[in-house]
Amino acid sequence: MGDWRELLQDLPLESRLKALLVYELASDRVPGQPLEVTTAAVRAVARAEGLDTGQPWIEAAAARISAEPVGRPRA
């Protein structure tokens, strides 16, 4: 699979924008954490934003966040 953002293509614009926000918020909070922790964080933020937490982009985004090094500033 490529970039997790590819999974957003079929979503309405508002949902895509919220998904990007969810990613940014979750990646600020749990970079480099175990996948279970990261997935739970992404789902919690998505739920708070009113998104469907069963979307496939959630697990893909969580995997990307989990792979980020802890403490590395993001560009």
Secondary structure, 3 states (H helix, E strand, C coil): CCCHHHHHCCCCHHHHHHHHHHHHHHHHHCCCCCHHHHHHHHHHHHHHCCCCCCCHHHHHHHHHHHHCCCCCCCC
